[in-house]
Amino acid sequence: MTATQPVRTRGSIVRIVGASLVGTTVEWYDFFLYGVAASVVFGDLFFPKGEQLTGTLLSFATFAVGFFARPIGGVVFGHFGDRLGRKNLLVLSLLMMGVATFAIGLLPTYAQVGALAPILLTVLRLIQGFALGGEWGGAVLIVSEHGDPARRGFWASWPQAGAPAGQLIANGVLAGLAAFQPESAFNAWGWRIPFLLSAVLVLVGLWVRLKIEESPVFEAARARREPADRMPLIEVLTRYPREVLTAMGARMAENVSYYIFTIVIATYAKEHLGLGKSFALNAVLIAAAIHFCAIPLWGALSDRIGRKPVYLIGAVGVGVWAFVFIALVDTKNFGLATLAVTVGLVLHGAMYGPQASFFTELFGTRVRYSGVSVGYQLASIIAGGLAPFIAVALLKAYDSGYAISVYVAVCAVISILAVTLYSETRQRDLTAL
């Protein structure tokens, strides 16, 4: 550790990690809840009646809208995060996400208000995307910029574990409701309960986040009068164009595979295989628990052997596994489908675990919040945001899940090239950047 970086105790870093994990879990719960609901109920409730897959496509189009708002959120939150600090922006992003999610639970349906229903749904989805665009960068930075650099991959991977934790809670609540409610009751009002419960989770997250300390690396830079003195976005694009492209390329396989394995499987099982809602929800529920445990392990491994080797294991793995995934799900056997999702998410974790520390190490302190947010969120538009829409369109066009597998494999090739062509970052000193 350098002399310019304040020493933090183990108790301090654990508190920071806990606060980031709780906050990202709440935010991802809200975000994924929308994705799962879009795949199983929103097409019927918020759009005109028609051919089933067409309604689902329209529903996933609103899902994608949230991703288009994420880079804007990343730029705005990154700008102020690089100038004012990480902590306050994290509190604001969590509050915005919670309000939007709670409001979705109160929305009238298409049958009640007509075209106003999808319009209101889209507006709230935009707010969700804007908030999440600012959340990720701040959450991973406030952890990465604390603690022992030798264990940065491990500690920074914990906010990443908020994604499967949020997925676990969202799928768990929806699966429980779907299992114990008649479908008519679930479609009429049961789906609203998880969205309204978001208010409780947000209050817990805010209480925890308000107690954490500001990033010591940012504080040290501010003491040296080094926070960005002009538009951080301009500095990112002029000084770090290669790093932005590397982050975007690295995200392709990670982001696309995740939404295929956790969101699209619900539509695939329901519409293509004729299985009930609970089949895919329960498979993802089990897999998400294992995914949660795998992410920190991959992060810790990246501290030992480097970010690149671990990331490449994941990118190659999901590209190959996508074909096995479809074959196993096509059996309509719950055990094999669960295995398909579980292995897919474990391989995804090999990318997602070291991703936080890898992206943090790409940019200097002056513009780090903006840099990681822009690289991460721009890729979200063409990767995660469009993944469910593209996957369902491919399924509709070719009537085969293997078209989706090819899509994942192409994205894996892009990520492999992006990571391979950049140097290892594990030994970089954040205080010197």
C-alpha positions, 0 to 999 in steps of 0.5 A, a space after each residue: 500500500 502506498 503512503 498516500 492511501 489511508 490505512 483502513 482496518 478489516 472491520 472498516 472494509 467489511 462495513 464498506 463491502 456490506 453497505 455496497 452489497 446491500 445497496 446493489 442487491 436492492 437496486 438489482 432486485 428492482 431492476 431484475 424484477 422488471 425483467 422477470 415480470 416482463 417475460 411472464 406477465 407484462 406482455 399480457 397486462 400492458 400491451 394490446 392483445 395479440 400473438 403471444 410472442 409479439 406481446 412479449 417482444 413489446 414488453 422486452 422493448 420497454 425492458 431495453 429502454 431502461 438500458 438506453 437510460 443507463 449511459 445517461 445516468 452513468 455520465 451524470 452520476 459519474 460527473 458529480 461523483 468525480 467532482 464531489 465524491 462517491 457516497 452521496 451519489 450512491 444514496 441518490 441512485 438507490 432512492 431513485 430506483 426505489 421510488 420508480 419500482 414502487 410506482 410500477 407496482 401501482 400502475 394501471 393496466 392496458 385494459 384500464 387506461 389503454 395506451 397510457 399504461 405502456 407509456 407510464 411503464 416506459 417512463 418508470 423504466 427510464 428512471 430505473 435505468 438512469 438510477 442504475 447507470 449511476 449505481 454500479 460505478 459508485 458501488 464498485 469504486 467505493 470498495 475498490 478504493 478502500 482496503 488492501 490492493 492485494 485483495 482488491 479483486 476479492 473485495 470488489 467482487 462483493 458488490 457484483 454479488 448483489 446482482 445474483 442476490 437481487 435476482 435470487 430475491 426477485 425470482 424467489 418472491 415471484 416464484 413463491 407467488 406463482 406457486 401459491 396463487 392461481 394464475 388469474 390472481 397472480 396476473 390480476 394483482 399478485 405480480 404487484 406485491 414484489 414491486 411494492 415490497 421494494 420500499 422496505 428494501 430501499 429503506 434498509 439500503 439507505 440506512 446502511 449506505 448513509 453510515 459508510 465513509 467516503 473513498 480514501 483514494 478520492 479523499 487523497 486526490 481531493 486533498 491534492 486538488 486533483 478531482 476533475 476540473 472540467 467535464 470528466 466525460 471529455 477527459 475520459 473520451 480523450 485520454 482513455 478511448 482504448 480503455 472504454 472500448 476494452 470495457 465495452 468489448 469485455 462486457 459483451 459476453 458477460 452481459 448477453 449471457 447473463 440475460 439469456 441464462 436468467 431472463 430469456 429462459 423464462 420466455 423460452 420455457 413458457 412460449 417455446 416449450 409450453 412449460 409453466 412459469 415456475 419451471 424457469 423461475 425455480 431453476 434460476 432461483 437455485 442457480 442464483 444462490 450458487 452464482 452468489 457464492 461463485 462470484 467472490 471466489 472468482 474475484 479472489 482467484 483474479 488476485 492470484 493469477 490476474 484479471 485476464 486469465 479468469 475473465 477469459 475462462 468465463 468468456 470462452 466457457 459461456 460461448 461453448 456452454 450456450 449450446 449445451 444450455 439449450 440442449 439441456 433445457 430442451 429436455 424439459 427436465 427440471 434437474 437438467 434445466 437447473 444444471 444448465 442455468 447453474 453452470 452457465 452462471 458459474 461461468 458468467 461469474 468468472 467474468 463478473 467477479 474480476 470485472 469490478 477491479 479490472 474496470 477500476 484499474 483501467 482509469 485514473 482517479 480524476 475520472 474513474 467514476 465517469 470512466 467505469 460508468 461510461 464503459 460499463 453502461 454503453 455496452 449495456 445498450 448493445 449487450 444486455 438491453 437488447 439481449 432479450 429482444 434479440 433472443 426472442 426475435 431469433 426464436 420467433 424467426 428460426 423456431 430454435 433455441 440454437 439461434 440464441 446459442 450462436 448469438 451468445 457465441 458471437 458475443 463471446 468472441 468479441 469479449 475474448 478479443 477485447 480482453 486478450 488485446 489489453 494488458 494485465 491490470 492486477 498490479 496497478 496502483 490506484 493512487 498513482 493513476 
